[in-house]
Amino acid sequence: MGNNRSAKKSGKNSTLIIAGVIALGAGLLFAYLMFYTAPVEKMEIVKIIAVTNDGCIAETMDGYAVNIGDCNAEPGQRVSALVDQKTKERAALMNPTN
């Protein structure tokens, strides 16, 4: 009878260890994704390219097209806007010519 109890306890311990490892992995993945997708915004002067229903599309001084949200500007105007720097970094990684 002693061996049967020991086997049940060992099974519960291994299940808890596996659940803990999965929870730790999920927590680390969640933290990484929150860090990676959290915006890092910086005020920049941008040139308005177009005004759409989804917001104003602007070009940064270093040539990236960004959506700055709603604005009261016309195409061709330069305005100050918050620009997500991580979006620019990802765009640079996707463009092999830079």
Disulfide bonds with the S-S distance in Angstrom:
Cys56-Cys71 1.77
